[in-house]
Amino acid sequence: MDVIPLDDPTEAQIEQWHAVLTAVHAAEPAGDPAPVREQTARLLRDAGRRLWAAADGGETAAVAELRLPGGPGADRPGEIDIQVAPAHRRRGLGTRLMAVAAEGLRADGRGSVIAQVLAGTPAVPFLESHGFVCVLTLSGLLLRLDDLPPDRVPKLVAAGPSGYRLVRWRGMVPDEYADALARAKHAMADLAEYEGLPWDADRVREMAEMVAKRGDDLYTVAAVQGTAVAGFTEIVVPAGAPERAAQYDTAVVPEHRGRRLGIWVKAVMLEWLAAERPEVREIETDNAGDNAHMLAVNEELGFRRQRESREYQAAARDLPTIHSTRL
């Protein structure tokens, strides 16, 4: 078995990586569209990721991606994604890639790593066998814009609460809202318990830069009162496959809850996308399974449940080492 680092992937290596993703999707579609090669190529050329491929019988059979957010040595969990083509599973490829990626994780001084996988797939027992613990269950929802009644979004926009003004931007947050947006992101408790990281203006900008480097477009709508961001929502429209956009963060800070700010900013976002990005026909999102309020907001908008996924976390010290795995 050969494990090859892909520091500067060639066109052939991109094609082989994409073939693995396509094979995994064919076996476990979960209602998602098939991978788009252009998106695969942009991901592999992102300098913020470390990549490895494993060959089985001369054929690329498994791939691993490790992201180290915040730059070298940052006090934040790494993020790992390992994909093994179904025809090549149960041969130790995933474990070998896990060990190689773990070396990179530990070399960077990271204390832990997180991974998101579909519930009910072989990835779940694989992660659990390597010491990963489920820290969050996510409901995957999908909104088909063509199914929306024509009057739903205008009515929700018109019913917005008084005392707030709306601001919106594409791409990087304007400087005057960077700190306020970071404070609003503290309202999201879902990831904070196991990330343990504060949001600040630099981290807000880092996220926007990451999206821009992929060639995707980030849209933000915020409800502002005075100088404070009371609530906001974000949508990312991927380049090369804009028909399905991705909902990123949505939050309302505690002192402004109960006024339907969440559904208001989401409705304004839908109105904005309809005017600026009419090619968007679907929006996907993940909600924490215990976040009943946001689930209710999304279902009122028209989102329907598609799948369940799970966030797992493991301590870097508990992951396999290269010497403990068999070739």
Buried (B, 14 or more C-beta within 10 A) or exposed (E): BEBBEBEEBEEEBBBBBBBBBBBBBEEBEBEBEEBBBBBBBBBBBBEBBBBBBBBBEEEBBBBBBBBBBBEEEBEBBBBBBBBBBEEBBEBBBBBBBBBBBBBBBBEBEBBBBBBBBBBEBBBBEBBEEBBBEBBBBBBBBBBEBEEBEEEBBEEBBEEBBEEBEBBBBEEBBEEEBBBBBBBBBBBBEBBBEBBEBEBBBEBBBBBBBBBEEBBBBBBBBBBBBEEBBBBBBBBBBBBBBBEBBBBBBBBBBEEBBEBBBBBBBBBBBBBBBEEEBEEBBBBBBBBBBEBEEBBEBBBBBBBEBBBBBBBBBBBBEEBBEEEEBEE
